[in-house]
Amino acid sequence: MNNIDCGINKEKRIPYLNDSEVWLDFASVMEFLLWAVLQKEELERNGEDSAELLLNVKEEMEEAEATIQRRFELAAISGFELHTARFFSLYHFTQIEKFALVLAGVVGMKETLIPIFAAAETGKNVQTPTVEMALRLYAILSKSDLKETAHLINKTDALANCLEGNNSSNKTWHQETLTLRKSLLSYLLGQPFVITYRKYQVKEPLPKLLVYEEILKKAISISEHQGLSAEPLVLYLYGRKKSGKKLLVSYLSQCLQQPASFLCWQDIFAMSEEKRENLFQELKLKTKLENGFLCLYDIPNWEEDQENASYNSLFSKIMDICPLTVVLGEGKHDFPVWITEKFVSFHLWDMSATEKIAVWSYFSRLYHAENQIDAALNGNKYVMSVGEIENTFATAYFTSISNGTSLEAKHVEEAVKQRGRGNLGNYATLINGRFVWDDLIVDPTVKRQMQYICAQVKYRNIVGEEWGFFEKTPYGRGISVLFYGPPGTGKTMAVQVIAAELGLELYRIDLSKMVSKYIGETEKNISALFERAKQMNVILFFDEADSLFAKRSEVKDSNDRNANAETAHLLQKMEEYEGMVILATNLVDQIDDAFRRRIKFMIPFRFPDVETRKKLWHSLIPDKTPLEDGIDLDFFAETFELSGSQIKEILWNAAYIAVADQKPLGNEQLKEATMWNYMKYGKQLTKEDFGYLA
């Protein structure tokens, strides 16, 4: 009996080289104790004294414990980072709690122990230790007092956090099982702590951080000082989608050398209570053991849901997981500030044109397309985040691959359009205009002003940032234009020409979907329109704008007050919007004066003069059209004062008349079509009106 041995290496000068060595020793010790329990109970059944056995067991265990402790110390001196040592140093377990955790761990690790363990459980068909079994084994080493026993029976928060919560309510305390969490057991054996929830993973190596380095430095400084305080801290990072918030958190994690656990709000809110609590327990372990922090993203809009008690309760539970939580949102007020006392927010601002140009240049080089992509032009005209630019290049690249060509500017332009298409929903209709400068025949002064409009997009970084004009203009940096004049004078075509020149998609706003008879709905629709437009790269076109931008009236009743409120709200949203808005109206006198003050360009479109009409008559006939000898287009231009759209309509109708008569297009068809056009407006032409062609 004096030669009993627990089977571990008693050499106290050898450090543990890894966690597996530690747990092999733990397993040997527990196997020895299980054997000792069986021997003790067999002796007692036979009426024999077990005192000598217990004395020898105690001596052997004291020597084994001293050996294990010394090897732990040598491992620390030698620089071996043992997960097991870190675990027990972070959690201040009592001796009996530590014993129970080791027991649960070795049974989960070493399946060869199960038969011996089952025998020690007096033949019960169980494969995990119970509280009763832990007390029986522990009693061989020392007598536990009531306080220690209560710790194990009632399970302190720390102990419960380490164990699987699979005990049913109908079990008595001594039947409750002790099962170590699989993720914790894996960690204690030297592996990374991997939780069951893994929605978002950090890319390795990290992509280059192109902007927001200043915010990163501030976040690092605040996070490092957080260690001096026991109160939880929340860092709130907010900005438009794809602005690089997760990447910034990844850099924060790298700089702090603290792993970040990413958690999606929408996922956890949809989980069952049991699954959610299990995840939270795992996260508590992971963040504590790895000195990590939590990153919560895709949070709801708290301004809309602040009365939702379930949201507030859940958010509070998340804040309790670890000392530092980084929350990602889109709006300044999306985070419920009343949840925590320690709260710091950082706005990931929309990039300046100069920053966007740098990002466009970076990805152009990355995709070997620097000779194809005009980074300056794209940086100025597109309102995009870093992630959106990156995704645009990826889409353009795959498009070029499918076409069997290298990446070109047209692929990028189409990728931008694809990413925004349909985001305005029912509020607007895409106009697929293809007109260019040569198609637009208007007064040269009008064209000159339109070119200046395009220049404001192309060179906004030079004037606004390099020359410093944005410093004097904190808001109202968008480009608003009003085209006004009689119908058919080229206003809509001019809008399409600008869109084509800038490579931006053009959306005509459906005013019937914007205006509502219900109070507050029109303002809501206006807000939704501009909010969606901020995420896109489009021109907003309000045709017949006088219906929505009409003069505010004297307040005589609630209807007047509501109409004025709608107009004021529209003014505010236009001023906040940094994209391009073009208005067109036939009734400029009906436009509210406040709009005129906020509109950068007001361009008149007038009926064309004789020379302009001649150009229109000649240019609007396609080259393929067969013409009759002697057709006199100049006569029609000099005789009839028509708008461009009227001339176009006459030519179309005349062409169909000619086809029906099986003749080339000539003066007779033009005469008839012109008469039809005048009849539309209640005017009758006579033979004398056609001069020598009568």
Disulfide bonds with the S-S distance in Angstrom:
none
